[in-house]
Amino acid sequence: MKITLGENIRLLRKSKDLRQSDLASELGLTHKAISRYENDKAQPDLKTLEKMARFFEVDMNFLLDFSSTEPPDWQVVLRNGDVDLLEKFHGCSHEHQRLLKMMADELYKIDNPRRSHSLVHETPADYDPAPRREETPPSSEEEI
């Protein structure tokens, strides 16, 4: 199945951890235009496609997914160490994957308070997202 241009734009944008407004600013567009492109409601003109390809450091054929009928190899846009992390993640049970997603979502919210949109949508009833206070170890003078 071929990936649409809009799906490619969204995946590339997310691989750089950008909001639609961030990408729009980089390309001299509005966030509404990026939203329309990502939802395949509109197609960028050739000049905009060239800007996107340069910005994402990909070939225009890759951006348009003309290179094959298979989804592109997303390792191209992964950062160092991501492949190893993904292999470990996929080696975990479904339940552990759910827990890892929840932990990543909470850590992302802590590290990116201005971008606190949820990355994970499933939360078990017994999951407590409140941050835990670290206990300080006893000093050498105190007896345990």
C-alpha positions as a Markdown table, in Angstrom:
| # | Residue | x | y | z |
|---|---|---|---|---|
| 1 | Met | 0.0 | 0.0 | 0.0 |
| 2 | Lys | 1.3 | 3.4 | -1.0 |
| 3 | Ile | 1.7 | 6.1 | 1.6 |
| 4 | Thr | 0.0 | 9.4 | 0.7 |
| 5 | Leu | 1.9 | 12.6 | 0.5 |
| 6 | Gly | 0.0 | 13.9 | 3.6 |
| 7 | Glu | 1.0 | 10.8 | 5.6 |
| 8 | Asn | 4.7 | 11.3 | 4.6 |
| 9 | Ile | 4.6 | 14.9 | 5.6 |
| 10 | Arg | 3.1 | 14.1 | 9.0 |
| 11 | Leu | 5.6 | 11.3 | 9.7 |
| 12 | Leu | 8.6 | 13.4 | 8.7 |
| 13 | Arg | 7.3 | 16.3 | 10.8 |
| 14 | Lys | 6.8 | 14.1 | 13.8 |
| 15 | Ser | 10.3 | 12.5 | 13.3 |
| 16 | Lys | 11.7 | 16.0 | 13.9 |
| 17 | Asp | 9.4 | 16.5 | 16.9 |
| 18 | Leu | 7.7 | 19.6 | 15.3 |
| 19 | Arg | 4.2 | 20.9 | 15.6 |
| 20 | Gln | 2.3 | 21.9 | 12.4 |
| 21 | Ser | 2.9 | 25.6 | 13.3 |
| 22 | Asp | 6.7 | 24.9 | 13.7 |
| 23 | Leu | 6.9 | 23.3 | 10.2 |
| 24 | Ala | 4.7 | 26.1 | 8.8 |
| 25 | Ser | 7.0 | 28.7 | 10.2 |
| 26 | Glu | 10.1 | 26.9 | 8.8 |
| 27 | Leu | 8.5 | 26.8 | 5.3 |
| 28 | Gly | 6.9 | 30.2 | 5.3 |
| 29 | Leu | 3.4 | 28.7 | 5.3 |
| 30 | Thr | 0.4 | 28.8 | 7.7 |
| 31 | His | -0.3 | 25.9 | 10.1 |
| 32 | Lys | -3.7 | 25.6 | 8.3 |
| 33 | Ala | -1.9 | 24.8 | 5.0 |
| 34 | Ile | 0.2 | 22.1 | 6.7 |
| 35 | Ser | -2.9 | 20.6 | 8.2 |
| 36 | Arg | -4.6 | 20.5 | 4.8 |
| 37 | Tyr | -1.5 | 18.9 | 3.3 |
| 38 | Glu | -1.3 | 16.3 | 6.0 |
| 39 | Asn | -5.0 | 15.4 | 5.8 |
| 40 | Asp | -4.7 | 15.2 | 2.0 |
| 41 | Lys | -7.2 | 18.0 | 1.6 |
| 42 | Ala | -4.8 | 20.1 | -0.6 |
| 43 | Gln | -1.5 | 19.4 | -2.5 |
| 44 | Pro | 1.5 | 21.7 | -2.1 |
| 45 | Asp | 2.8 | 23.3 | -5.2 |
| 46 | Leu | 6.2 | 22.3 | -6.7 |
| 47 | Lys | 8.1 | 25.1 | -5.0 |
| 48 | Thr | 6.7 | 24.1 | -1.6 |
| 49 | Leu | 7.5 | 20.4 | -2.3 |
| 50 | Glu | 11.1 | 21.4 | -3.0 |
| 51 | Lys | 11.3 | 23.3 | 0.3 |
| 52 | Met | 9.9 | 20.4 | 2.2 |
| 53 | Ala | 12.3 | 17.9 | 0.6 |
| 54 | Arg | 15.2 | 20.2 | 1.4 |
| 55 | Phe | 14.0 | 20.8 | 5.0 |
| 56 | Phe | 13.5 | 17.1 | 5.7 |
| 57 | Glu | 16.7 | 16.2 | 3.8 |
| 58 | Val | 14.9 | 13.7 | 1.6 |
| 59 | Asp | 14.6 | 13.2 | -2.2 |
| 60 | Met | 11.3 | 14.5 | -3.7 |
| 61 | Asn | 10.6 | 11.0 | -5.0 |
| 62 | Phe | 10.8 | 9.8 | -1.4 |
| 63 | Leu | 8.5 | 12.6 | -0.2 |
| 64 | Leu | 6.0 | 11.7 | -3.0 |
| 65 | Asp | 6.6 | 7.9 | -2.4 |
| 66 | Phe | 7.3 | 7.4 | -6.1 |
| 67 | Ser | 10.3 | 5.2 | -5.3 |
| 68 | Ser | 8.2 | 2.0 | -4.7 |
| 69 | Thr | 4.8 | 0.7 | -3.9 |
| 70 | Glu | 6.0 | -0.3 | -0.5 |
| 71 | Pro | 6.1 | 2.1 | 2.5 |
| 72 | Pro | 9.5 | 3.9 | 2.6 |
| 73 | Asp | 12.2 | 2.7 | 4.9 |
| 74 | Trp | 11.6 | 5.0 | 7.9 |
| 75 | Gln | 15.1 | 4.2 | 9.3 |
| 76 | Val | 16.2 | 7.1 | 7.1 |
| 77 | Val | 14.5 | 9.6 | 9.5 |
| 78 | Leu | 15.3 | 7.8 | 12.8 |
| 79 | Arg | 17.9 | 9.2 | 15.1 |
| 80 | Asn | 21.0 | 7.3 | 16.4 |
| 81 | Gly | 19.9 | 4.6 | 18.8 |
| 82 | Asp | 16.2 | 4.7 | 17.8 |
| 83 | Val | 16.4 | 1.4 | 15.9 |
| 84 | Asp | 17.9 | -0.4 | 18.9 |
| 85 | Leu | 15.2 | 1.1 | 21.2 |
| 86 | Leu | 12.4 | 0.1 | 18.8 |
| 87 | Glu | 13.8 | -3.5 | 18.5 |
| 88 | Lys | 13.7 | -3.8 | 22.3 |
| 89 | Phe | 10.2 | -2.3 | 22.4 |
| 90 | His | 8.9 | -4.8 | 19.9 |
| 91 | Gly | 10.5 | -7.6 | 21.8 |
| 92 | Cys | 8.4 | -6.8 | 24.8 |
| 93 | Ser | 4.9 | -8.3 | 25.5 |
| 94 | His | 1.9 | -6.2 | 24.5 |
| 95 | Glu | 1.2 | -5.3 | 28.2 |
| 96 | His | 4.8 | -4.1 | 28.7 |
| 97 | Gln | 4.6 | -2.1 | 25.4 |
| 98 | Arg | 1.5 | -0.4 | 26.8 |
| 99 | Leu | 3.3 | 0.5 | 30.0 |
| 100 | Leu | 6.4 | 1.8 | 28.1 |
| 101 | Lys | 4.1 | 4.0 | 26.0 |
| 102 | Met | 2.4 | 5.4 | 29.1 |
| 103 | Met | 5.8 | 6.1 | 30.8 |
| 104 | Ala | 7.1 | 7.7 | 27.6 |
| 105 | Asp | 4.0 | 9.9 | 27.4 |
| 106 | Glu | 4.4 | 11.1 | 31.0 |
| 107 | Leu | 8.1 | 11.7 | 30.7 |
| 108 | Tyr | 7.4 | 13.7 | 27.5 |
| 109 | Lys | 4.9 | 15.8 | 29.3 |
| 110 | Ile | 7.4 | 16.6 | 32.0 |
| 111 | Asp | 10.2 | 17.4 | 29.5 |
| 112 | Asn | 8.0 | 19.3 | 27.1 |
| 113 | Pro | 5.4 | 21.2 | 29.2 |
| 114 | Arg | 4.4 | 23.5 | 26.3 |
| 115 | Arg | 3.7 | 20.5 | 24.1 |
| 116 | Ser | 1.8 | 18.4 | 26.5 |
| 117 | His | -0.4 | 16.7 | 23.9 |
| 118 | Ser | -0.9 | 13.1 | 24.6 |
| 119 | Leu | 1.1 | 10.5 | 22.8 |
| 120 | Val | -0.7 | 7.6 | 24.3 |
| 121 | His | -4.5 | 7.2 | 24.5 |
| 122 | Glu | -4.9 | 4.1 | 26.6 |
| 123 | Thr | -4.4 | 4.2 | 30.4 |
| 124 | Pro | -5.3 | 1.3 | 32.8 |
| 125 | Ala | -7.5 | 2.2 | 35.7 |
| 126 | Asp | -4.7 | 1.5 | 38.3 |
| 127 | Tyr | -2.1 | 3.8 | 36.5 |
| 128 | Asp | -1.2 | 6.8 | 38.7 |
| 129 | Pro | 0.3 | 9.5 | 36.5 |
| 130 | Ala | 1.3 | 11.7 | 39.5 |
| 131 | Pro | 5.0 | 12.2 | 39.7 |
| 132 | Arg | 6.7 | 10.3 | 42.5 |
| 133 | Arg | 9.1 | 12.1 | 44.8 |
| 134 | Glu | 12.5 | 10.5 | 45.1 |
| 135 | Glu | 13.5 | 9.3 | 48.5 |
| 136 | Thr | 16.8 | 10.6 | 49.6 |
| 137 | Pro | 19.2 | 7.9 | 50.8 |
| 138 | Pro | 20.1 | 8.1 | 54.5 |
| 139 | Ser | 23.3 | 9.9 | 55.3 |
| 140 | Ser | 26.3 | 7.9 | 56.5 |
| 141 | Glu | 25.7 | 9.2 | 60.0 |
| 142 | Glu | 22.2 | 7.8 | 60.2 |
| 143 | Glu | 21.6 | 4.2 | 61.1 |
| 144 | Ile | 19.4 | 2.1 | 58.9 |
